């Protein structure tokens, strides 16, 4: 990856951290002008999501997902599947949510435990509570997610 693109990615990440989502979007778009990368697409998707441009976030995350799959990056693809599932769930698109969660499960099924397993557990817990009104399932998923998050140092999860 060229230095200019790396600098744009860093600037986009810093803009996300300080809540300047429009600047983050611009930085990630500039990084993509130099060449497509999973990092720029994932960042762009997050910036667009925070700017409430949901269609653009889905497009960016789907492109990043495809790149991860092409490159054999199962954890990256799983992380993006989770973002896409979460967004579909928020839109009330149950079938789309289920499809992305199932993709995430399949991607993670052959991997040793990793941070993305924690994401899956937390997402399933959240949806068990909000969508299915199943506090027992939500609590079980949350406990599993919390333990995995602790093990992998995911303080914000």
Secondary structure, DSSP 8 states (H G I E B T S, - for coil): --HHHHHHHHHHHHHHHTT-HHHHHHHHHHHHHT---HHHHHHHHHHHHHTT-HHHHHHHHHHHHHHHHHTT-HHHHHHHHHHHHHHHHHTT-HHHHHHHHHHHHHHHHTS-S-HHHHHHHHHHHHHHHHTT--HHHHHHHHHHHHHHHHHHT-TT-
